[in-house]
Amino acid sequence: MGSSVCRAVDTDEGMTLSGSVDPQGGSPSLGALVDAGAEVAVDFTVPSAAVGNAEWCAAHGIHCVIGTTGIDDSGLGRLAAAFPDDGPLGCVVAPNFAIGAVLMMRFAALAAPWFETAEIIELHHDAKIDAPSGTALRTAALIEAASSQWAPDPTEKEVVSGARGGVLPGGSVHVHSVRLRGLVAHQEVLFGTTGQTLSIRHDSTDRESFMPGVLLAVRAVAGVPGRPGLTVGLEHLLGLG
């Protein structure tokens, strides 16, 4: 993902790639960002590193765009403290930067009140370390917020543990995770009610699908008038939040 972001920034006429930080290839430390005069840092790492990286950037006057998934409420709280609304810096955290995926979540929230049952199937490449995906968790939260009228799960005996997937704490919508070599990022939201079903699906077949959203977020935090504070979800930059 990092190499895709670097190419996208480098080929955009309005941006300059200041450098990259990667122990495996690139500058080994965050200090290189300051030395290069970077205005925005884009982070696609892991939750245990992303929050600390962003706090470091905030302390050194650098905006952040974070695509790392799996950041919990505690981590978001730390980011909100590092990037206050009345401060000069902005941080955008998005579980998915594909604009089609953001629309898929929006459509799912619109559909939720009209159905009594719903399930989410998310499918990703076999190198993804967290499950469910951040997109699936965000989708489930949006669906649960849009409707509280869900039919009870009829399952009385789960023959294989986990066969029914998982639900958010106190939730009703089941989420199923698939990890398969050859995939990139995919999600299908299934709704059902008497006599009909509705399927809403989004597929990212190449990591380039995320780049327009990443560049949109970079422009939002570093542009004029800018977007100070913490923004969670790309939908807010698309006027859908």
VMD Tcl script that draws the C-alpha trace (Angstrom):
set ca {
  {0.00 0.00 0.00}
  {2.83 2.38 0.83}
  {4.32 2.17 -2.65}
  {0.90 2.85 -4.20}
  {0.50 5.97 -2.05}
  {3.97 7.18 -2.98}
  {3.21 6.77 -6.70}
  {-0.13 8.54 -6.36}
  {1.37 11.53 -4.56}
  {4.38 11.66 -6.87}
  {2.23 11.76 -10.00}
  {-0.26 14.33 -8.68}
  {0.46 17.78 -10.10}
  {-0.47 19.55 -6.89}
  {1.64 17.46 -4.52}
  {5.28 16.69 -3.87}
  {6.50 13.43 -2.37}
  {8.84 14.48 0.44}
  {9.98 10.96 1.28}
  {8.96 7.65 2.81}
  {9.57 6.03 6.18}
  {9.98 2.27 6.10}
  {12.63 0.20 7.88}
  {12.52 -2.23 4.94}
  {13.09 0.41 2.28}
  {13.19 4.18 2.69}
  {14.11 6.37 5.63}
  {14.25 4.35 8.87}
  {12.86 7.01 11.23}
  {10.09 9.58 11.41}
  {12.66 12.33 11.81}
  {13.16 12.18 8.06}
  {9.71 13.77 7.64}
  {10.81 16.89 9.50}
  {14.09 17.02 7.62}
  {12.19 16.85 4.33}
  {9.67 19.54 5.34}
  {6.67 17.23 5.01}
  {3.25 18.80 5.59}
  {1.19 15.59 5.67}
  {2.09 12.04 6.68}
  {0.09 9.11 5.28}
  {0.13 6.04 7.53}
  {-0.73 2.50 6.46}
  {0.93 0.47 9.19}
  {-0.58 -1.38 12.17}
  {-2.67 -0.02 15.07}
  {0.14 -0.44 17.60}
  {2.32 1.89 15.52}
  {-0.13 4.21 13.76}
  {-1.40 6.06 16.82}
  {2.09 6.69 18.17}
  {3.27 7.79 14.74}
  {0.41 10.28 14.53}
  {1.11 11.66 17.99}
  {4.73 12.19 16.97}
  {3.60 13.97 13.79}
  {1.25 16.22 15.76}
  {4.09 17.18 18.08}
  {6.20 18.12 15.06}
  {3.55 20.12 13.17}
  {2.60 17.51 10.58}
  {-0.95 16.63 9.50}
  {-1.92 12.95 9.31}
  {-3.98 10.70 7.06}
  {-4.40 7.20 8.50}
  {-5.62 4.17 6.60}
  {-4.57 1.66 9.24}
  {-7.58 -0.38 10.42}
  {-8.18 -1.82 13.87}
  {-7.65 1.40 15.86}
  {-9.91 1.07 18.92}
  {-11.77 3.78 20.87}
  {-8.78 4.31 23.13}
  {-6.57 4.95 20.13}
  {-9.11 7.33 18.62}
  {-9.20 9.17 21.94}
  {-5.45 9.63 21.81}
  {-5.71 10.95 18.26}
  {-8.45 13.39 19.25}
  {-6.22 14.68 22.05}
  {-3.25 15.03 19.70}
  {-5.32 16.82 17.03}
  {-7.78 19.10 18.90}
  {-10.55 20.82 16.96}
  {-9.19 24.26 17.86}
  {-5.65 23.39 16.85}
  {-3.78 24.03 13.60}
  {-3.46 20.40 12.53}
  {-5.83 17.82 11.09}
  {-5.99 14.03 11.11}
  {-8.24 11.91 8.88}
  {-8.80 8.27 9.84}
  {-10.73 6.12 7.38}
  {-11.40 2.37 7.48}
  {-11.62 2.44 3.69}
  {-10.42 5.05 1.20}
  {-12.25 3.60 -1.80}
  {-15.04 6.04 -2.60}
  {-17.23 3.17 -3.81}
  {-16.87 1.48 -0.42}
  {-17.95 4.67 1.35}
  {-21.04 4.80 -0.88}
  {-21.71 1.11 -0.16}
  {-21.78 1.87 3.57}
  {-24.05 4.85 2.97}
  {-26.47 2.78 0.89}
  {-26.50 0.08 3.56}
  {-27.45 2.59 6.24}
  {-30.28 3.89 4.04}
  {-31.60 0.36 3.47}
  {-31.38 -0.83 7.09}
  {-34.71 0.55 8.41}
  {-36.62 -1.33 5.69}
  {-35.39 -4.83 6.54}
  {-35.56 -7.07 9.60}
  {-32.43 -9.15 8.99}
  {-28.94 -8.29 7.78}
  {-25.54 -9.94 7.56}
  {-22.14 -8.68 6.38}
  {-19.56 -10.75 4.52}
  {-16.15 -9.15 4.14}
  {-13.43 -10.74 2.03}
  {-9.75 -9.74 2.03}
  {-6.32 -10.93 0.96}
  {-4.58 -13.55 3.06}
  {-2.04 -11.09 4.51}
  {-4.61 -9.03 6.41}
  {-3.98 -9.51 10.14}
  {-7.19 -8.09 11.66}
  {-10.72 -9.51 11.46}
  {-13.32 -8.29 10.95}
  {-12.08 -5.48 8.74}
  {-12.47 -1.86 9.76}
  {-14.91 -1.40 6.90}
  {-17.11 -4.24 8.15}
  {-17.09 -2.90 11.70}
  {-17.96 0.59 10.46}
  {-20.74 -0.79 8.26}
  {-22.20 -2.81 11.12}
  {-22.14 0.26 13.38}
  {-23.90 2.38 10.76}
  {-26.55 -0.29 10.17}
  {-27.15 -0.77 13.89}
  {-27.45 3.00 14.34}
  {-29.93 3.27 11.47}
  {-32.33 0.66 12.87}
  {-32.91 -1.15 16.14}
  {-35.65 -3.43 14.79}
  {-33.81 -6.66 14.01}
  {-35.25 -10.16 14.09}
  {-33.60 -12.48 16.63}
  {-30.99 -14.97 15.45}
  {-32.81 -18.32 15.05}
  {-29.65 -20.39 15.64}
  {-30.05 -22.68 18.65}
  {-26.99 -24.85 18.11}
  {-23.71 -23.70 16.57}
  {-22.17 -26.98 15.49}
  {-18.84 -25.33 14.61}
  {-17.83 -22.45 16.89}
  {-17.82 -19.16 14.99}
  {-19.98 -20.43 12.14}
  {-22.42 -17.57 12.67}
  {-19.67 -14.96 12.61}
  {-19.49 -12.19 15.18}
  {-21.55 -9.17 16.26}
  {-20.73 -5.80 17.78}
  {-21.22 -5.62 21.57}
  {-24.97 -5.50 22.10}
  {-25.56 -5.75 18.37}
  {-27.59 -8.02 16.09}
  {-25.91 -7.86 12.68}
  {-23.55 -10.79 12.08}
  {-20.19 -10.19 10.38}
  {-18.31 -12.96 8.56}
  {-14.64 -12.66 7.54}
  {-13.01 -14.45 4.60}
  {-9.22 -14.45 4.07}
  {-8.24 -15.76 0.66}
  {-5.16 -15.47 -1.53}
  {-5.89 -13.55 -4.72}
  {-8.39 -11.12 -3.17}
  {-7.80 -7.43 -2.40}
  {-10.76 -5.94 -0.49}
  {-14.42 -6.85 -0.93}
  {-17.62 -6.58 1.07}
  {-21.24 -7.62 0.61}
  {-24.10 -6.49 2.82}
  {-27.13 -8.79 2.69}
  {-30.58 -7.62 3.76}
  {-33.71 -9.73 3.97}
  {-37.39 -9.26 4.70}
  {-40.56 -11.11 3.75}
  {-40.44 -12.12 0.10}
  {-37.32 -10.18 -0.88}
  {-33.59 -9.68 -0.35}
  {-31.19 -6.87 -1.16}
  {-27.45 -7.27 -1.75}
  {-25.09 -4.29 -1.73}
  {-21.54 -5.16 -2.75}
  {-18.29 -3.33 -3.35}
  {-15.09 -4.80 -4.80}
  {-11.62 -3.29 -4.84}
  {-9.68 -5.34 -7.35}
  {-6.56 -3.18 -7.17}
  {-5.01 -1.00 -4.47}
  {-5.19 1.93 -6.88}
  {-8.90 2.10 -5.95}
  {-7.91 3.66 -2.62}
  {-5.71 6.41 -4.03}
  {-8.35 9.02 -5.00}
  {-9.66 8.89 -1.43}
  {-6.18 9.17 0.05}
  {-5.39 12.21 -2.09}
  {-8.76 13.74 -1.18}
  {-7.90 13.38 2.52}
  {-4.43 14.86 2.03}
  {-5.91 17.89 0.30}
  {-8.55 18.28 3.00}
  {-6.14 18.46 5.93}
  {-3.43 20.50 4.22}
  {-5.53 22.76 2.02}
  {-7.24 26.07 2.68}
  {-9.14 26.46 4.96}
  {-8.02 22.98 6.06}
  {-9.75 20.53 8.35}
  {-8.41 20.78 11.91}
  {-9.10 18.13 14.51}
  {-9.88 14.44 14.10}
  {-12.13 13.26 11.25}
  {-13.18 9.62 11.29}
  {-14.57 8.35 7.99}
  {-14.08 9.52 4.42}
  {-17.81 10.18 4.12}
  {-17.34 13.52 5.89}
  {-15.08 14.70 3.07}
  {-17.67 13.61 0.48}
  {-20.52 15.54 2.11}
  {-22.19 12.31 3.29}
  {-21.39 12.54 7.01}
}
mol new
graphics top color blue
foreach p $ca { graphics top sphere $p radius 0.5 }
foreach p [lrange $ca 0 end-1] q [lrange $ca 1 end] { graphics top cylinder $p $q radius 0.2 }
display resetview
